[in-house]
Amino acid sequence: MSHFSKHKNIFWFVLSFVLTLFFIRGILLLFKGAHDINNLESYNIHHFLIGAFLLIVVIIVWLCTAINTPTVILAGIGSALVVDEIVYFVVLTQGSYELYMGPASLWGAVIMAGIVLLITGAGYYTTKKR
C-alpha cells in the first residue's frame, strides 16, 4: 500500500470516527427522546451493537477483498459507535439515559476516543518510517 493510500485511509477513518461521535452525542443531547430509537419491539438495540456489527462486516470484506475508502469509512463509524458506549457499559451499568448523558460517560467516551486516535496516529507514523 502506498504512502498516499495509507494517508487517505487514515484521513477517512479519523474523519468518520470523529464526525460519528459528535453526531451521535449531538442527536442524543438535542433530542432527549432520541434514545428510544434503539427500541425494536421489546428489545433495546444499543448503538454499540450496531457498531460491532459494522466492524464485523468490514473485517469480512477486508478478508475477501482489498481495503477501500467505503470500508474505511464504515470502520470509522463502527469504531465510534462502539467507543461511545464502552464506558457506559463497563462503568455505568444501570443503563439510564441520565447516566449515558452524564459527565462520567462523556469523559469516558472522550478518553477512549483519544486512545483510539493515538493508536491510529502511532500506527501511521510507525509504518511511515519503514
N, C-alpha and C positions, 0 to 999 in steps of 0.2 A: 504494500500500500504506500502510495507516495506521501510526502510531507504535506502537500496540499490537501489530499483526501483526508488525512488524519485531522488536519486543522479544520476542515469543513465539517467533519463528523463531530468533533468536539464542540464547535460552534453551535451546531444544530441541537446537540444533546443538551448543552448548558442552557441555550435559549428556551427550548421546550420545557426543560425541567423547571427553570425559574418562573416562566410565564404560567405554567400549570399550578405551581404552588401559590402564586399571587391570585390566580383566577379562583381556585377552589376556596381559599381562605376569604377572598373578597366576596364571593357569592354567598357563602355561609354567614359572613358578617353583615352584609347588606340585607339579606332576606332570611330572617330568623326561622321561617318555616321551610327553608331550602333543605334542611337535613332530612325532611320527610320524603324527599325524592329517593332516598335509599330504600324505602319500604316497597317490597314487592309481595303483595298479599300479606301474609303474616311473617315474612322473612325480612330481616334488616340487612341489606347488602351494603357494607361499608365500601368507600372508595379504595380502601386498602386491597380488597379482594379484586376489584376491577383492575387496579394497577398490577397486582400479582398475575392475573390472567394475561394482561397485555405483555408483561415481561416473558411469560412462558411462550406466547405466540412469537414474540421477537426472537427468542432463543432458537425455537424450532426453524423459523425462516432463515436465521443466520447459519444454522447447521446444514440446511438443504441448499442454500444459495449463497450469495455474497452480501456483505454489509452494504446497505444503500441508505440514502437520505430519509426516505419514509420510515424505514425501520429504526433508524437512529432517533428520529423524532418520537416515534412510539415508545422507544426505550426511555427517553427523557420524560415523557408524560407518565408512563407506568411507574418509573422510579419516584417521581414526585408524589404520585398518589400513595405509594407505599410509605415513603419517608414521612409524609404529613401525618400519618396515623400510627407510626411506630411507638412514639412516646405515649400517645393516647391509649394504646392497647396495653403497653407494658406497665406504665405508671398509674394511669387514670382508668382503672378497670371497671369503674361503675358505669361508664358509658353514657353519661348525661351530656346534653348539648352544652350546658353551662361549663362543665369541666373541659370539654373539647375547645371551647372558645376562650378559656381562661389562660392566664399567663404561663402556667406550667406547660400546657400543651403547645402554646405558641412558641415559647422559647425552646422547648424540646425540638420542635419542627425546624426552627432556625438553626439550632446546633447540629442536628442531623443533616440538614441541607448543606451546612458549611463543611461537614465532614465529607459528604459525597463530592462536593465541588473541589475540595482539597485533594482528594484521592484522584479525581479526574484530571486535575491540573498536574499532579505529580506524575501520573501515568503518561500524560502527554509530554512533559519535559524530559522524562527518562528515556522514552523512545526517540525523542527528537535528537538526543546526543549520540545515538547509535549510527 
